[in-house]
Amino acid sequence: MVTLVEVAAHLGLAIHIGVGSEETSDANDPVVIDVTHDSRQVVPGSIYCCLKGDHFDGHNHAADAVVNGAVALICDHALPVPVPQ
């Protein structure tokens, strides 16, 4: 198993607590089981990557990813969702 803190350290990313996230260490370091850029493929335990393209912006689907079980987001700006980013 790998946790969010381990993934962030491996990628050299900082973790910011999302809006409405609980401030406990367990809530901020969930186990990660998948990484995807398609909000429709998010399963509980996924990290959702908010990719920005010429014709779409994955940031617009971040809330859907959280509803589908994303435990964290990789994004280029803060979003109003209750998961670490």
Residue pairs with C-beta under 8 A, 6 or more apart in sequence:
1 31
2 31
2 32
3 29
3 30
3 31
3 32
4 15
4 28
4 29
4 30
4 31
4 32
4 47
4 71
4 72
4 84
5 15
5 28
5 29
7 13
7 32
7 35
7 47
8 14
8 15
13 74
15 28
15 72
15 84
15 85
16 78
16 84
16 85
17 23
17 28
17 84
17 85
18 73
18 78
18 79
18 80
18 81
18 82
18 83
18 84
18 85
19 78
19 79
19 80
19 81
19 82
20 81
20 82
21 27
21 28
21 82
21 83
21 84
22 28
28 84
30 45
30 71
30 72
31 45
31 71
32 45
32 46
32 47
32 71
32 72
33 43
33 44
33 45
33 46
34 42
34 43
34 45
34 46
34 47
35 46
35 47
35 49
36 42
36 46
36 47
36 48
36 49
37 48
37 49
37 50
37 51
37 58
39 48
39 58
39 61
39 62
39 64
39 65
39 68
39 70
40 64
40 68
42 48
42 64
42 65
42 68
42 69
42 70
43 68
43 69
44 68
44 69
44 71
45 69
45 71
46 65
46 68
46 69
46 70
46 71
47 70
47 71
47 72
47 73
47 74
48 58
48 61
48 62
48 65
48 66
48 70
48 72
48 73
48 74
49 58
49 73
49 74
49 75
50 57
50 58
50 59
50 61
50 62
50 73
50 74
50 75
50 76
50 79
51 58
52 58
52 59
52 76
58 75
59 75
59 76
59 77
59 79
62 70
62 73
62 75
62 79
62 81
63 79
63 81
65 73
66 73
66 81
66 82
66 83
70 83
71 83
71 84
72 83
72 84
72 85
73 79
73 81
73 83
73 84
73 85
74 85
75 85
78 85
79 85
